[in-house]
Amino acid sequence: MIKGSKNDSIPTIFHITHYKAGSQWVLAILKRCLPDRFIQPEPEVKHFFNQQIKQGKVYPTLYVTREQFESVQLPSNYHKFIIIRDLRDTLISLYFSLKISHRTINESMEKSRQLLNSMDINEGLKHMILNNWLHPNTEIQKSWINSGETIIRYEDLLKNDLEIFNKILIEECKLPIQKQKLVKVVEGLRFENRTGRKPGTEDIKSHERKGIEGDWKNYFTEEIKDLFKKQYNDILVSAGYEKDMNW
């Protein structure tokens, strides 16, 4: 850790998460609330790994495991919050993002898009599970679930966004945000206000496709469910999304 000084009273904030867990929504809230302290994310989390961490800044969308997080020199005064999502919904969101909505940023992603578009959805999901396309997400989840840290669920944020963001950002992270401003920002960035659609109204071409929890139930066949259980059920149970295999 970097040794602190008497002037290090402003905490550095780290938003730790995984892909397809509402990271861009949280990023937008942080940016609007604290534009002067906001660090713009870079591909491959370079804004965290490749530069010295700046005291008092806000670092969004850190797709990192606990081991990766602790491998970086951290400031003396910081707070972090960790957001995860049900891996079943993560899979569905990732499927539509890679297949349709996300801009292609490299050759590998373009090949993935071509592959998924050559299959029907059941074949595509089967391929993603069997080839462990969720690996980065599962590694992040496992490392933090087993750390004893407090974990925030994306699904809870959908239901109680104001209460949870107030607790995280103002009460725990001690960020200098007036409650009235936080309310205005959070309400303004709710799914319906961002997209002009009610949650559950789908637009597969949009990066913000549906805005609900439990959407996996609309796409999981018995075959997909069985494959998913074999691969990821232990993580679902550890994260508290299921009690056992009987779902």
C-alpha positions as CSV (number, residue, x, y, z in Angstrom):
1,M,0.0,0.0,0.0
2,I,1.1,3.6,-0.6
3,K,1.7,5.3,2.7
4,G,-0.8,8.0,3.4
5,S,-0.3,11.5,4.5
6,K,-2.4,13.9,6.5
7,N,-3.9,15.2,3.3
8,D,-5.2,11.8,2.3
9,S,-8.6,12.3,3.9
10,I,-10.5,11.9,0.7
11,P,-11.0,8.2,0.0
12,T,-10.3,6.6,-3.4
13,I,-13.3,4.6,-4.6
14,F,-13.2,1.3,-6.5
15,H,-16.3,-0.2,-8.2
16,I,-15.5,-3.9,-8.6
17,T,-17.8,-6.0,-10.8
18,H,-17.9,-8.4,-13.7
19,Y,-19.1,-8.2,-17.3
20,K,-22.9,-7.8,-17.8
21,A,-23.7,-6.9,-14.2
22,G,-25.0,-3.3,-14.8
23,S,-21.5,-1.9,-14.9
24,Q,-22.3,0.9,-17.4
25,W,-25.4,1.9,-15.3
26,V,-23.3,2.3,-12.2
27,L,-20.5,4.0,-14.2
28,A,-23.0,6.6,-15.4
29,I,-24.2,7.3,-11.8
30,L,-20.7,7.7,-10.6
31,K,-19.7,10.0,-13.4
32,R,-22.7,12.3,-13.0
33,C,-22.4,12.5,-9.2
34,L,-18.6,13.0,-9.2
35,P,-17.4,14.3,-12.6
36,D,-14.3,15.9,-11.2
37,R,-13.1,12.7,-9.5
38,F,-14.1,10.3,-12.1
39,I,-11.4,8.2,-13.9
40,Q,-12.4,7.2,-17.4
41,P,-12.3,3.4,-17.9
42,E,-10.0,1.9,-20.5
43,P,-10.2,-1.4,-22.3
44,E,-8.7,-4.4,-20.3
45,V,-8.9,-2.3,-17.1
46,K,-5.8,-0.4,-18.0
47,H,-7.0,2.6,-16.0
48,F,-6.4,0.4,-12.9
49,F,-3.5,-1.8,-13.9
50,N,-1.3,0.5,-16.0
51,Q,-1.3,3.7,-14.0
52,Q,-0.5,4.7,-10.5
53,I,-3.7,4.9,-8.5
54,K,-4.7,8.5,-7.7
55,Q,-5.8,9.3,-4.2
56,G,-9.4,10.6,-4.0
57,K,-10.4,9.5,-7.4
58,V,-13.3,7.2,-8.4
59,Y,-12.4,4.1,-10.5
60,P,-15.5,2.4,-12.1
61,T,-15.9,-0.9,-13.9
62,L,-13.0,-2.8,-12.4
63,Y,-13.4,-6.3,-13.8
64,V,-10.9,-7.8,-11.5
65,T,-10.6,-10.8,-9.1
66,R,-9.6,-10.2,-5.5
67,E,-6.0,-11.4,-6.3
68,Q,-5.8,-8.9,-9.2
69,F,-7.1,-6.1,-7.1
70,E,-4.6,-6.7,-4.3
71,S,-1.7,-7.0,-6.8
72,V,-1.8,-3.2,-7.4
73,Q,-0.4,-0.6,-5.1
74,L,-3.4,0.8,-3.3
75,P,-3.7,4.2,-1.6
76,S,-3.8,4.4,2.2
77,N,-7.5,5.5,2.3
78,Y,-9.9,3.7,0.0
79,H,-13.4,2.1,-0.2
80,K,-14.5,-0.5,-2.6
81,F,-17.9,-2.0,-3.4
82,I,-18.5,-5.2,-5.3
83,I,-21.5,-5.9,-7.5
84,I,-22.3,-9.3,-9.0
85,R,-25.2,-10.7,-11.1
86,D,-26.9,-14.1,-11.4
87,L,-24.7,-16.0,-13.8
88,R,-27.7,-17.3,-15.7
89,D,-28.8,-13.8,-16.6
90,T,-25.2,-12.9,-17.2
91,L,-25.0,-15.6,-19.8
92,I,-28.2,-14.4,-21.6
93,S,-27.0,-10.8,-21.5
94,L,-23.6,-11.8,-22.8
95,Y,-25.1,-13.9,-25.6
96,F,-27.2,-11.0,-27.0
97,S,-24.4,-8.5,-26.5
98,L,-21.8,-10.6,-28.4
99,K,-24.3,-11.6,-31.1
100,I,-25.9,-8.3,-31.8
101,S,-25.6,-5.2,-29.7
102,H,-22.0,-4.6,-28.6
103,R,-19.7,-2.8,-31.0
104,T,-17.0,-5.1,-32.2
105,I,-13.7,-4.0,-30.8
106,N,-11.3,-6.7,-32.1
107,E,-11.0,-9.7,-34.5
108,S,-11.8,-12.2,-31.7
109,M,-15.1,-10.5,-31.0
110,E,-16.0,-10.4,-34.7
111,K,-15.4,-14.2,-34.9
112,S,-17.6,-14.8,-31.9
113,R,-20.3,-12.7,-33.5
114,Q,-20.2,-14.7,-36.7
115,L,-20.2,-18.0,-34.8
116,L,-23.2,-17.1,-32.7
117,N,-25.1,-15.8,-35.7
118,S,-24.5,-19.1,-37.5
119,M,-26.4,-21.0,-34.7
120,D,-29.9,-20.8,-33.2
121,I,-30.1,-19.6,-29.6
122,N,-30.1,-23.0,-28.0
123,E,-27.0,-24.1,-29.9
124,G,-25.3,-20.7,-29.1
125,L,-26.0,-21.0,-25.4
126,K,-24.8,-24.6,-25.4
127,H,-21.6,-23.6,-27.1
128,M,-21.0,-20.8,-24.7
129,I,-21.5,-23.0,-21.6
130,L,-19.4,-25.9,-22.9
131,N,-16.6,-23.6,-23.9
132,N,-16.8,-21.7,-20.6
133,W,-17.3,-18.2,-22.1
134,L,-18.3,-17.1,-18.6
135,H,-14.9,-17.9,-17.2
136,P,-13.8,-14.2,-16.5
137,N,-17.1,-13.6,-14.7
138,T,-16.9,-16.8,-12.7
139,E,-13.4,-16.2,-11.6
140,I,-14.3,-12.7,-10.4
141,Q,-17.3,-13.9,-8.6
142,K,-15.6,-16.8,-6.9
143,S,-12.7,-14.7,-5.6
144,W,-14.9,-12.1,-4.0
145,I,-17.6,-14.5,-2.7
146,N,-14.9,-16.5,-0.9
147,S,-13.3,-13.3,0.5
148,G,-15.8,-12.5,3.2
149,E,-16.4,-9.1,1.7
150,T,-19.9,-7.7,1.5
151,I,-21.4,-8.4,-2.0
152,I,-24.1,-6.4,-3.6
153,R,-26.4,-8.1,-6.0
154,Y,-27.4,-6.4,-9.3
155,E,-30.9,-7.8,-8.7
156,D,-31.2,-5.9,-5.4
157,L,-30.1,-2.7,-7.1
158,L,-33.0,-3.1,-9.6
159,K,-35.5,-3.2,-6.7
160,N,-33.9,-0.7,-4.3
161,D,-31.6,1.5,-6.2
162,L,-31.9,4.7,-4.1
163,E,-31.6,3.0,-0.8
164,I,-28.6,0.9,-1.8
165,F,-26.7,3.6,-3.7
166,N,-27.2,6.0,-0.7
167,K,-25.8,3.4,1.6
168,I,-22.8,2.5,-0.7
169,L,-21.8,6.0,-1.9
170,I,-22.8,8.3,1.0
171,E,-22.8,6.3,4.1
172,E,-20.0,3.8,3.4
173,C,-17.8,5.4,0.9
174,K,-18.3,8.9,2.4
175,L,-18.5,10.5,-0.9
176,P,-19.4,14.3,-0.9
177,I,-22.7,13.8,-2.7
178,Q,-25.8,15.7,-1.6
179,K,-28.7,13.3,-1.2
180,Q,-31.0,15.4,-3.4
181,K,-28.4,15.2,-6.2
182,L,-28.1,11.4,-5.8
183,V,-31.9,11.0,-6.0
184,K,-32.0,13.1,-9.1
185,V,-29.1,11.2,-10.8
186,V,-30.4,7.7,-9.8
187,E,-34.0,8.3,-10.9
188,G,-32.8,9.9,-14.1
189,L,-30.7,6.9,-15.0
190,R,-33.3,4.2,-14.3
191,F,-33.9,1.9,-17.2
192,E,-37.2,3.5,-18.3
193,N,-35.6,7.0,-18.4
194,R,-32.4,5.8,-20.1
195,T,-34.2,3.9,-22.8
196,G,-37.7,5.1,-23.1
197,R,-38.9,1.6,-22.5
198,K,-40.4,-0.1,-19.5
199,P,-38.3,-2.8,-17.8
200,G,-39.0,-6.1,-19.6
201,T,-39.7,-4.4,-23.0
202,E,-36.9,-5.9,-25.1
203,D,-34.8,-4.3,-27.8
204,I,-32.1,-6.8,-28.8
205,K,-30.2,-4.2,-30.7
206,S,-29.7,-2.1,-27.6
207,H,-26.9,-2.5,-25.1
208,E,-29.5,-2.1,-22.5
209,R,-31.7,-4.9,-23.8
210,K,-34.3,-5.6,-21.2
211,G,-33.5,-4.3,-17.7
212,I,-35.0,-7.1,-15.6
213,E,-33.9,-10.1,-13.5
214,G,-34.8,-13.7,-14.2
215,D,-34.8,-13.4,-18.0
216,W,-32.8,-16.6,-18.3
217,K,-36.1,-18.5,-17.6
218,N,-37.3,-17.4,-21.1
219,Y,-34.3,-19.0,-22.8
220,F,-33.1,-22.0,-20.8
221,T,-34.3,-25.3,-22.2
222,E,-33.9,-28.4,-20.0
223,E,-30.7,-29.2,-21.9
224,I,-29.2,-25.8,-21.2
225,K,-30.3,-25.9,-17.6
226,D,-28.6,-29.3,-17.1
227,L,-25.4,-28.1,-18.8
228,F,-25.4,-25.0,-16.7
229,K,-25.9,-26.8,-13.5
230,K,-22.9,-29.1,-14.2
231,Q,-20.7,-26.2,-14.9
232,Y,-21.8,-23.4,-12.6
233,N,-24.3,-24.6,-9.9
234,D,-21.7,-24.4,-7.1
235,I,-21.2,-20.7,-7.8
236,L,-24.9,-20.0,-7.9
237,V,-25.2,-21.7,-4.5
238,S,-22.1,-19.9,-3.0
239,A,-23.5,-16.6,-4.2
240,G,-26.9,-17.3,-2.7
241,Y,-28.9,-17.4,-5.9
242,E,-29.9,-21.0,-5.3
243,K,-29.9,-23.4,-2.3
244,D,-29.1,-26.6,-4.3
245,M,-29.5,-28.2,-7.7
246,N,-33.3,-28.2,-7.7
247,W,-34.1,-25.2,-9.8
